[in-house]
Amino acid sequence: MASEFYRSDAPGDISLKLTPDGKGRLEVFLDGTKIFDRKEEGSFPDLGKVNELKMTIAEKLFELEEA
């Protein structure tokens, strides 16, 4: 069951999609690119990983603002 956290088809917007599963699976996609997969990582993200994901999203937003 995927759940769109934010999605827009407008030019210059990004989409952020979180995909939780009943078996503890969690995937995070940014503009269709997977930036986190709990199954691949072997655990839920710790604070350092959460900050890394936030920075990845912020960088993408900055790129769009500069364009």
Steps between C-alpha positions, in 0.01 A plus 500: 500500500681811377409834640587822326627751752520771237444479129457760231517488123564874476833597344762568766327293770632175646325194635580319824354154545519279810415134455436315828406133510344285770821300529708798610605601149554870437612657175548872436496632143594851388384582147479130420851421631526277805701681768434257786393136532477349847539147362823591320632696802403226744343740752288807536692825447687639799527873565809531278322333207187712553716813484667368183158441341387849601814646342440306178146640481619852585767482226237397246279791603798738474577373147142575399509848649820577307355381168 
